[in-house]
Amino acid sequence: MEAHINLGVSYFYKGLVDKAITHFKHVIEINPNNADAHYNLGIAYGSKGEYDLAYEEIRRGIELRNR
């Protein structure tokens, strides 16, 4: 899981946001309770102007982190 998150973050910082989103979603498919994947997915959505999706994913990431 960590490898996919790291790849997603790397792609995000290279401006390859869609590839980053793919990796974050992959982690969430395998482990829906991965806070980092949800949070990073939200950041990626926000960078694309998809603010409703960004809000939901960031909120979910924070919620999972605070369990």
C-alpha positions in Angstrom: 0.0 0.0 0.0 2.7 2.4 1.0 4.4 2.0 -2.4 1.2 3.1 -4.2 0.8 6.1 -2.0 4.4 7.1 -2.6 3.9 6.7 -6.3 0.8 8.8 -6.2 2.5 11.5 -4.3 5.4 11.4 -6.8 3.1 11.6 -9.8 1.2 14.5 -8.1 4.3 16.5 -7.7 5.4 15.9 -11.2 2.0 17.3 -12.4 0.6 13.9 -13.4 -2.5 14.2 -11.3 -4.6 11.6 -13.1 -1.9 9.0 -12.5 -1.7 10.0 -8.9 -5.5 9.6 -8.5 -5.3 6.1 -10.0 -2.8 5.0 -7.4 -4.7 6.6 -4.5 -7.9 4.9 -5.7 -6.1 1.6 -5.9 -5.1 1.8 -2.3 -8.7 2.7 -1.3 -10.1 -0.3 -3.2 -7.8 -2.6 -1.3 -8.1 -0.8 2.1 -11.0 1.6 2.3 -9.8 2.7 5.7 -6.5 4.1 4.6 -6.5 7.7 5.8 -3.5 8.8 3.8 -4.9 7.5 0.5 -8.2 9.4 1.1 -6.5 12.6 2.2 -4.1 12.6 -0.8 -6.9 11.7 -3.2 -8.7 14.8 -1.9 -5.7 17.0 -2.4 -5.4 15.7 -6.0 -9.1 16.3 -6.7 -8.7 19.8 -5.3 -5.8 20.5 -7.7 -8.1 19.6 -10.6 -10.9 21.9 -9.3 -13.1 19.1 -8.2 -13.8 20.6 -4.9 -16.8 18.6 -3.8 -14.9 15.3 -4.3 -11.8 16.9 -2.7 -13.8 17.9 0.4 -15.3 14.4 0.8 -12.0 12.6 0.5 -10.1 15.0 2.8 -12.9 14.8 5.4 -12.8 11.0 5.2 -9.0 11.0 5.6 -9.2 13.2 8.7 -12.0 11.1 10.1 -10.1 7.9 9.7 -6.9 9.5 11.1 -8.8 10.6 14.2 -10.2 7.1 15.1 
